């Protein structure tokens, strides 16, 4: 059967029109038999119109997402209404070469697709016309713009010296976590620590030495913490960490591990070594409704208790008043 001739008679002048369009255009029936295949599709696929018309669409393109495509086509037949999909939902339907340089960062042509019903005189859907639009340039530009915004957001949230989160960003993350556990349950622990006698160290060795201490302390903290733990520079030499889904016993272990990691190894600066210590306060959320300010205040009270007890200690703020428990060497 000469499908090309039949389709040419059925859609008068269709072949000539669709070949002039800089989009892919093809038509399938309810059995997914190809009825029309324009020049764009010929150029980017391995099939000419004469070769593919009359063949089953999926047999020609076995790599296509068959179930997804079938659902789209069947919905057009059922609802007699157009359907769309953008590259942001599904980057491409066909693995067509995009013709861009490798610097574009994408392997295939990104595509927007439109599925349009073709009806008979009784307004019953007989075929579906699929239009493929090459949107690779727009997709690349959009992705690059999103990456640029994400990088700007990352930079704005990061402290330049320590590469940890700034206070505003860390605090918002902590607020969100406290609200989450109040709504869905769970636990969060908070650690606050600062470097003992940091002002004296700065005065004796200079601010550049102080900066190097802050950098090395930050790196040692990251080595100890999990990827889900969130650490930030709260201000000056004060650091804050919240530990999702961590009870007070595990928090005590983390706090002591941090203290030892920072205190037991010297800080190397220029030609000399410098040993430092930290004082740590920590608190854990309760079963009652929590408030991030309350948890911050509790950890802060515990921190000052650690300093009052001689520094170089970890202190837990108890839920019973201002009672605390100390951990040290």
N, C-alpha and C positions, 0 to 999 in steps of 0.2 A: 504494500500500500504506500502511495506517495504522500506522506504526511506533509512534506513541504508544500506541495501543490494544494492540498486540502486547506492548510492553514492560510495560504496566500489568498485563496478564494473566500475563506471565512472572515479574515481580517483584511479587507481590501486596503492595499498600500501600507499595511502595518510593517512589513519587512523593511521597506525603504525608510519609513519614519524612524523606527527604533534603531536602525543602524546609524542614524545621524546623531543619536543621543550619546553623550559622554558618560553614560551609566550602563551597568549591566541590566538587561531585560530578558526574562524568559518566562514561559507560560507552561503550567502543568495542569493536567486534568485530575479528577478525583482518584485515579489509580496511580498518580505520580508519573504519568507518561509525559515526556517533554513534547510540547506542541510548537514552541517558538524559541529561538535562540539567536540573540542579536550579535552584531559584530564585536561589541565590547567583550561579550562572553567568549567568542571565538578567540580573540586576541589573548585573553588571560587564562583560558583553560586549554586543555589538550584536545578539544572537540570543535569541529566545524558544525555549522547548522545541519548540513546534510548527513553528518555522521551521528548526531545525537538525537535529532527529532525522530520520535517513534520509539525511543528506548526508555527504560525505567530510570528515573532520575537517580535513585539510590544505588543502582547497579553501576552507574557511571561514576558516582562519587561516594565510594564506600566509607571514606573518612568523615563524612558529614555527620553532625549530631542528629541521627535519624529520628529518635523519639521526640526531640524538641521541635524539629522541622515538621514532623507529622502533626503535632498538636497545633502548630501555627496555621498550617494549611487547612486542617479539619475545622478549626474555629472560624475561618473565613467562609468555608462552605456552609457551616451551620448558621452563622450569624448574619451572613451577607453584609459584612462590614470590613473595612480596612483594618489592618493590624501593622504595627511598627515594632522595630527593635533597633536600638542604637548601639554604637561601638562600646559605650560605657556599660551596657548590659551584657553584650557578647561581642568581643572585639572584632570577630570576623565570622562569616559563614563559610566562605571558600578560602583555602590556603593559596591565595593569589600573591605573586611577588609584588612588592610595593614600588619597586623601581627607584627607591631612595637610597642615599648613601648609607653606609653602615653606621655613620654618626647619628642617624635618626633613632637608633636603639630599638626598632621594631622589626620583626622578621617578615611579617605578612602585611598585606594591605588591610587597613582598618576600614570597616564597612558599616554603613547604615542600611537597613533593609526595610522595604515596604511591601506588604502583601495585599493586593487589590483584587476584589472579586470581578469576574467578567460574567455577565448574566445574559440569558436568552430573552426573547421578547416577553416571556411570562415572568421575567425578573427572578428566575431561578438560576443560581450560580452553576455555571458549567465548567469554568476554568478559574485558575488563580494566576495572576500576573505578579511576578516577584521582581522588584527593582533593587539593584545593588549600586550604592553610591560610594565612591572612593572618598573617604574622609581622613586619610592618613595624615595629611598635613595639619588639619585641625586637631586631630587626636594627639599628635606629637606636641603641638603648641600648648594644648590644654594640659597634657601631662607635665611638660616642662614648667608651665606656670604653677601648677599645683605643687611640684617639687620645690620651686623657688619660694612659694608661700610657706611650705612646711619647714624649709630651712630657715627662713626669716623668723618663724614662730619658735623654732628650736633655739636659734641664737638669742632671741629676746628672753627666753626662759632660762638660759644657762649663764652662770657666773663665769666671767672670763678668766679669772685666776685659777679657780679650783675645778672648773668644768662640771660642777654640780648645779642642781637647780637653784635658781634665785628664790628668795623668800616668798615672793608673791605667787610664783608658780607652785612651789612645794606646798604652801599653805592651802591653796585652792584644791590641790590633789588630796590633801589630808581632810579638808572639809567634806569633799565628795565621799571619801572612804568612810568617815564617821556617819554620814547620812545613809550610806549604803547598809552598814551593819545595823543601824537603828530600824531600817525598813525590812531587811531580809534576814537579820540575825548574823551571828559570827562574832569575831573578836579582832581588835586591832591594838597594838602596843606602840608606845611612843618613847623614843630615846632622845635626850638632849645631852650634849656634852660640850665642854670647851677645854682649851689648852691651859694647863696650870701656869700661872705667872707669865702669860704671853706678853704683856706689856713690858715686863722686865727684860725678857728675851729680846724684844724689839729694841729697847733702849740700849742694851749692851752690845748687840750684834748688828743692828741696823734693820731697816724695813725690808730690804731685799732678802735677808736671811729669814725674816718672818714670813715673807711671801712663799719662800721655798718650803718652809715648815707646813704651811697651809696646803700647798700642792701635794706634798708627800703624805700628809695625813689623809687627804681626800682619796688618794690612790689606795692606801692601806684599808680604808673603810670599804671601798668597792670590792677589794679582794675577799673581804669577810662576808659581805652581804649577798643575799639571793637576788635574782633578777627582778623579783616582784617587790622587793623592798625599795622604798623611795627615800633618798637622802638629799638634803639641801643645805646650803650655807645660809644660816639664819641671820647672820650679821657678825662682823668682826671675826673673832675666832670661835664663834658658837655654831654648832652643827646640829641639825635635827634629822631624825630618821623615824619613819613609821613602818611597822612590820605587820602586813595584813595576816589575818588568821594565825596569830601567835599569842600564846598564853604567857602568863607572867614568869613561869619557870624557864621557858625557852628564851624569853626576852632577857632574863638574867644571864643566861649562858652567852647570848649574843653580845650583851653589854660587856661582860668580862673578857670575851674573846677580842672585842674591839680594843679594850683598854690594854690588854697584853700585846696585841699586834702593834699598837702605836708606841707603847712604852718600852718594850723589850729590845727593840732594834734602834740604833742611833739614826739621827737625821744627818745626812751628808750634805755639807755646804762648803763649797770652795775647798780649802785644805784641812778642814777640821770636822769632827763629829760632835753632835750635840744630842744628848738624851733628853727627852721631854716626857711629861706625863699628862694625863687628862682626868677630869672629874666627870662622872656620868650620873645622870638622874633618869629614871624611867617610870612609866605608869602604864596601866592596861585598862581598857574599857570595861565597864561593869554590865550586868544584865539589865539594869535600869536604863532609862533614856540617857544617851551620852551627849556631850557637848564638846566640840573641839577645843574651845577656850578652857574648859575645865581640865581636860587632859593635858593641855599645854601648861597650865598653871601647876598641876600636880607634878609633872615631870620637872618643871622649873624649881619647885620647892625641894624636890629630891636632889636636884643638882646642887643647890645652895647648901643642903645638908651634907652632901659629899665634901664640899669645900670646908665647911665648918668642922668636919670630922678629920681634917688633916690632908685633904686632896688625894689624888691618885686612888680614888675609890669609885665603886658603882653602888648607887643607893636606889632602892625601890620605894616608891610612894605607896603606902598601904591605903586601902579603901576605908580604913578605920581612922578617921580624923587625920592628923598629921604624922601618924606613926610611920617610921621608915625602917628599912632593913639594909644593912651595909654589906658589900662584898668587896674584898680587897685581897692583896697577896698575903 
